[in-house]
């Protein structure tokens, strides 16, 4: 990579880091970051802060003007193709033109049919140079938005911790904390980045998890807690009902009133599959209609197998811990006969204390 391309990639990665600040505010919109540069120096920056609010490009322009900089002749680095239509905000393309920006670098095309190449074309038609820049940071930034736009369902991240012999517990029917302290912190950051966390009824009955994001500092939100429970066996005394936020129970049975669950509990009736269990595809469609855009699945063997078998997993994280089960009866990560082989892209392996994190996007 030549010097100019390295510099462009660095500015784009900076814009991607800015975009993450809008993680919990933009809702169905993409996270977008932007940096204004002139003569090799940053003069302004911004990101899309909240749904319906000013877009990153406009924030960056206003940032430069507040500092007394002229935006005429500047270069704009933005993680997503600028919009060219009127929504809750005006077209960013016109704001870019009016600011006198001479060149725009963007990392991803916007799949929204209202944009989808039209933004870049509009800029070129108005005498503004446009270039696409490859950026790992920007590529990972909007996997959720791109999945939502292209597949019309939530982005699904499956996370499983297991022993060296690929068991999810040390003994069948007993709760076991497998991952280390640093891994636990990382898991809570992961929970804090999604709209909802999902487990199956067996995990709920055995582990009685809180399903919350518990972080020592920073902004923490309460993801929706979702339980797959075909037969409505969830006990009203479960730990999830003692936490702040919403609980959704996905089932195939219509509850007989009165229910014993707290008022913050929503019962979502889904279609059955051939086995009489919850149809995963239908469940995801219903969650998407209700506004869930990103979902972290922390289920046991049956739930993990169901999502993988239905090809409804976008990212898979396997945390290999130093423990061993040595019990044939203990449940495995998934039913290998139904799942393997799995094809990954962007696969990476990282050691976190004594744990090994293996992560990748499923192709």
For each residue, the residues with C-beta under 8 A, 3 or more apart:
1: 5 6 9
2: 5 6
3: 6 7
4: 7 8
5: 1 2 8 9 133
6: 1 2 3 9 10
7: 3 4 10 11 40
8: 4 5 11 12 77 105 131 133
9: 1 5 6 12 13 133 134 135
10: 6 7 13 14
11: 7 8 14 15 35 37 77 105
12: 8 9 15 16 77 79 105 107 133 135 137 138
13: 9 10 16 17 135 136 137 138
14: 10 11 17 18 33 35 42 45 77
15: 11 12 18 19 33 34 35 45 56 77 78 79 107 138
16: 12 13 19 20 33 79 107 135 137 138 140 141
17: 13 14 20 33 137
18: 14 15 21 33 34 35 45 46 47 56
19: 15 16 22 31 32 33 47 48 56 79 138 141
20: 16 17 23 31 33 141
21: 18 33 47 49
22: 19 25 26 31 32 47 48 49 50
23: 20 26 31 193
24: 219 221
25: 22 48 49 50 51 53
26: 22 23 29 30 31 48 49 50 51
27: 51 291 293
28: 51 148 291 293
29: 26 48 51 145
30: 26 48 80 110 142 145
31: 19 20 22 23 26 47 48 79 141 142 145
32: 19 22 47 48 55 56 57 78 79 80
33: 14 15 16 17 18 19 20 21 45 46 47 48 56 78 79 141
34: 15 18 45 46 47 56 57 59 60 76 77 78 79
35: 11 14 15 18 42 44 45 60 76 77 78
36: 42 43 44 45 60 61 63 64 69 71 74 75 76 77 101
37: 11 40 41 42 43 74 75 76 77
38: 41 43 69 71 73 74 75
39:
40: 7 37
41: 37 38
42: 14 35 36 37 45
43: 36 37 38 64 67 69 71 74
44: 35 36 60 61 62 63 64 65 67 69 71
45: 14 15 18 33 34 35 36 42 59 60 63
46: 18 33 34 54 56 57 58 59 60 61 62 63
47: 18 19 21 22 31 32 33 34 56 59
48: 19 22 25 26 29 30 31 32 33 53 54 55 56 59
49: 21 22 25 26 53 54 59
50: 22 25 26 53
51: 25 26 27 28 29 88
52: 88 89
53: 25 48 49 50 89
54: 46 48 49 58 59 62 89
55: 32 48 58 59 82 83 89 92
56: 15 18 19 32 33 34 46 47 48 59 60 78 79
57: 32 34 46 60 61 76 78 82 92 95 96
58: 46 54 55 61 62 89 92 95
59: 34 45 46 47 48 49 54 55 56 62 63
60: 34 35 36 44 45 46 56 57 63 64 76 78
61: 36 44 46 57 58 64 65 71 95 96 99 101
62: 44 46 54 58 59 65 66
63: 36 44 45 46 59 60 66 67
64: 36 43 44 60 61 67 69 70 71 74
65: 44 61 62 68 69 71
66: 62 63
67: 43 44 63 64
68: 65
69: 36 38 43 44 64 65
70: 64 73 74 100
71: 36 38 43 44 61 64 65 74 99 100 101
72: 99 100 101 102
73: 38 70 100 101 102
74: 36 37 38 43 64 70 71 99 100 101 102
75: 36 37 38 101 102 103 104 105
76: 34 35 36 37 57 60 96 101 103 104 105
77: 8 11 12 14 15 34 35 36 37 105 106 133
78: 15 32 33 34 35 56 57 60 81 82 104 105 106 107
79: 12 15 16 19 31 32 33 34 56 106 107 108 135 138 141 142
80: 30 32 106 107 108 110 138 142
81: 78 106 108 109 110 115 117 119 120
82: 55 57 78 91 92 93 96 104 106 115 119 120 123
83: 55 87 89 91 92 93 110 112 114 115 119
84: 91 92 93 114 115 118 119 122
85: 91 114 115 118
86: 89 90 91
87: 83 114
88: 51 52
89: 52 53 54 55 58 83 86 92
90: 86 94 95
91: 82 83 84 85 86 94 95 122
92: 55 57 58 82 83 84 89 95 96 119
93: 82 83 84 96 97 119 122 123 126
94: 90 91 97 98
95: 57 58 61 90 91 92 98 99
96: 57 61 76 82 92 93 99 101 104 123 128
97: 93 94 100 101 123 126 128
98: 94 95
99: 61 71 72 74 95 96
100: 70 71 72 73 74 97
101: 36 61 71 72 73 74 75 76 96 97 104 128
102: 72 73 74 75 128 129
103: 75 76 128 129 130 131
104: 75 76 78 82 96 101 120 123 128 129 130 131
105: 8 11 12 75 76 77 78 130 131 132 133
106: 77 78 79 80 81 82 109 120 130 131 132 133
107: 12 15 16 78 79 80 132 133 134 135 138 139
108: 79 80 81 138 139 141 142 146
109: 81 106 115 116 117 120 132
110: 30 80 81 83 115 116 119
111: 116 146 149 150
112: 83 115 116 149
113: 116
114: 83 84 85 87 118
115: 81 82 83 84 85 109 110 112 118 119
116: 109 110 111 112 113
117: 81 109 120 121
118: 84 85 114 115 121 122
119: 81 82 83 84 92 93 110 115 122 123
120: 81 82 104 106 109 117 123 124 130
121: 117 118 124 125
122: 84 91 93 118 119 125 126
123: 82 93 96 97 104 119 120 126 128 130
124: 120 121 127 128 129 130
125: 121 122
126: 93 97 122 123
127: 124
128: 96 97 101 102 103 104 123 124
129: 102 103 104 124
130: 103 104 105 106 120 123 124
131: 8 103 104 105 106
132: 105 106 107 109
133: 5 8 9 12 77 105 106 107 138
134: 9 107 139
135: 9 12 13 16 79 107 138 139
136: 13 139 140
137: 12 13 16 17 140 141
138: 12 13 15 16 19 79 80 107 108 133 135 141 142
139: 107 108 134 135 136 143
140: 16 136 137 143
141: 16 19 20 31 33 79 108 137 138
142: 30 31 79 80 108 138 145 146
143: 139 140 146 147 155 314 315 361
144: 147 148 155 293 294
145: 29 30 31 142 148 149 293
146: 108 111 142 143 149 150
147: 143 144 150 151 153 154 155 314
148: 28 144 145 151 152 153 154 155 288 293
149: 111 112 145 146 152
150: 111 146 147
151: 147 148
152: 148 149 285 288
153: 147 148 156 284 285 287 288 312
154: 147 148 195 196 284 287 288 292 293 294 295
155: 143 144 147 148 293 294 295 314 315
156: 153 284 295 297 307 312 313 314 315
157: 190 194 294 295 296 297 313 314 315 316 317
158: 297 299 304 307 308 313 315 316 317
159: 187 190 296 297 298 317 319
160: 168 298 304 317 318 319 333 334
161: 168 178 179 183 319 321 355
162: 166 167 168 178 318 319 320 321 332 333
163: 166 167 168 170 178 321 323 324 325
164: 320 321 322 323 324
165: 324 325 326
166: 162 163 332 333
167: 162 163 170 325 327 330 331 332 333
168: 160 161 162 163 178 300 301 330 331 332 333
169: 172 174 175 176 178 206 325 330 331
170: 163 167 174 176 178 323 325 327 330
171: 174 176 325 327 330
172: 169 327 329 330 331
173: 206
174: 169 170 171 206
175: 169 206 207 208
176: 169 170 171 323
177: 184
178: 161 162 163 168 169 170 319 321 323
179: 161 183 184 187 319 321 355
180: 183 184 321 352 353 354 355
181: 184 185 353
182: 185 186 352 353 355
183: 161 179 180 186 187 319 321 352 353 355 357
184: 177 179 180 181 187 188
185: 181 182 188 189 215
186: 182 183 189 190 352 357
187: 159 179 183 184 190 191
188: 184 185 191 192 213 214 215
189: 185 186 192 193 213 215
190: 157 159 186 187 193 194 296 317
191: 187 188 194 197 211 212 213 223 296
192: 188 189 213 215 219 220 221 223
193: 23 189 190 294
194: 157 190 191 197 223 294 295 296
195: 154 223 224 291 292 293 294 295
196: 154 223 224 225 226 248 287 292 294 295 296
197: 191 194 211 223 224 225 226 295 296 298
198: 226 227 228 295 296 297 298 299 303
199: 203 204 207 209 211 226 227 228 297 298 299 300 303
200: 203 204 227 228 229 299 300 302 303
201: 204 205 227 228 229 230 231 233 234
202: 205 206 300 302
203: 199 200 206 207 209 298 299 300 303
204: 199 200 201 207 208 209 227 229 234 238 240
205: 201 202 208 233 235
206: 169 173 174 175 202 203
207: 175 199 203 204
208: 175 204 205 238 239
209: 199 203 204 239 240 298
210: 214 239 240 242 243
211: 191 197 199 223 225 240 243 298
212: 191 222 223 225 243 245
213: 188 189 191 192 220 221 222 223
214: 188 210 220
215: 185 188 189 192 218 220
216:
217:
218: 215
219: 24 192
220: 192 213 214 215
221: 24 192 213
222: 212 213 243 244 245 246
223: 191 192 194 195 196 197 211 212 213 245 296
224: 195 196 197 245 246 247 248 292
225: 196 197 211 212 240 243 245 246 247 248
226: 196 197 198 199 247 248 249 250 287 295
227: 198 199 200 201 204 234 240 247 248 249 250
228: 198 199 200 201 250 278 283 299 303
229: 200 201 204 232 233 234 249 250 251
230: 201 251 252 253 272 276 277 278
231: 201 251 253
232: 229 249 251 253 255 267
233: 201 205 229
234: 201 204 227 229 238 249 261
235: 205 238
236: 241 260 261 262
237: 241
238: 204 208 234 235 241
239: 208 209 210 242 243
240: 204 209 210 211 225 227 243 247
241: 236 237 238 247 261 262 265
242: 210 239
243: 210 211 212 222 225 239 240
244: 222
245: 212 222 223 224 225 264
246: 222 224 225 264 265 266
247: 224 225 226 227 240 241 261 262 264 265 266
248: 196 224 225 226 227 265 266 267 268
249: 226 227 229 232 234 261 265 266 267 268
250: 226 227 228 229 268 270 278 283 286
251: 229 230 231 232 255 267 268 269 270 278
252: 230 269 270 271 272 276 277 278
253: 230 231 232 269
254: 269
255: 232 251 259 267
256:
257:
258:
259: 255 265 267
260: 236
261: 234 236 241 247 249 265 267
262: 236 241 247 265
263:
264: 245 246 247
265: 241 246 247 248 249 259 261 262
266: 246 247 248 249
267: 232 248 249 251 255 259 261
268: 248 249 250 251 283 286 287 290
269: 251 252 253 254
270: 250 251 252 278 279 282 283 286
271: 252 278 279 282
272: 230 252 276 277 278 279
273: 276 277 278 279 280
274:
275:
276: 230 252 272 273
277: 230 252 272 273 306
278: 228 230 250 251 252 270 271 272 273 282 283
279: 270 271 272 273 282 283
280: 273 283 284 306 307 310 312
281: 284 285 310 312
282: 270 271 278 279 285 286
283: 228 250 268 270 278 279 280 286 287
284: 153 154 156 280 281 287 288 295 312
285: 152 153 281 282 288 289
286: 250 268 270 282 283 289 290
287: 153 154 196 226 268 283 284 290 292 295
288: 148 152 153 154 284 285 291 292 293
289: 285 286
290: 268 286 287
291: 27 28 195 288
292: 154 195 196 224 287 288 295
293: 27 28 144 145 148 154 155 195 288
294: 144 154 155 157 193 194 195 196
295: 154 155 156 157 194 195 196 197 198 226 284 287 292
296: 157 159 190 191 194 196 197 198 223
297: 156 157 158 159 198 199 303 304 307 313
298: 159 160 197 198 199 203 209 211
299: 158 198 199 200 203 228 302 303 304 306 307
300: 168 199 200 202 203 303 304 331
301: 168 304 305 331 332 333 334 335
302: 200 202 299 305 306
303: 198 199 200 203 228 297 299 300 306 307
304: 158 160 297 299 300 301 307 308 333 334
305: 301 302 308 309 334 335 338 339
306: 277 280 299 302 303 309 310
307: 156 158 280 297 299 303 304 310 312 313
308: 158 304 305 311 312 313 316 334 338 339 342
309: 305 306 338 339
310: 280 281 306 307
311: 308 362
312: 153 156 280 281 284 307 308
313: 156 157 158 297 307 308 316 362
314: 143 147 155 156 157 361 362
315: 143 155 156 157 158 359 360 361 362
316: 157 158 308 313 342 344 359 360 361 362
317: 157 158 159 160 190 357 358 359
318: 160 162 333 357 358 359
319: 159 160 161 162 178 179 183 355 356 357 358
320: 162 164 355 356 357 358
321: 161 162 163 164 178 179 180 183 354 355
322: 164 354 355
323: 163 164 170 176 178
324: 163 164 165
325: 163 165 167 169 170 171 330
326: 165
327: 167 170 171 172 330
328:
329: 172
330: 167 168 169 170 171 172 325 327
331: 167 168 169 172 300 301
332: 162 166 167 168 301 335 336
333: 160 162 166 167 168 301 304 318
334: 160 301 304 305 308 338 339
335: 301 305 332 338 339
336: 332 339 340
337: 340
338: 305 308 309 334 335
339: 305 308 309 334 335 336 342
340: 336 337
341:
342: 308 316 339 362
343: 362 363
344: 316 347 360 361 362 363
345: 360 361 362 363
346: 360 361
347: 344 358 359 360
348: 358 359 360
349: 356 357 358 359
350: 356 357 359
351: 355 356 357
352: 180 182 183 186 355 356 357
353: 180 181 182 183
354: 180 321 322
355: 161 179 180 182 183 319 320 321 322 351 352
356: 319 320 349 350 351 352
357: 183 186 317 318 319 320 349 350 351 352
358: 317 318 319 320 347 348 349
359: 315 316 317 318 347 348 349 350
360: 315 316 344 345 346 347 348
361: 143 314 315 316 344 345 346
362: 311 313 314 315 316 342 343 344 345
363: 343 344 345
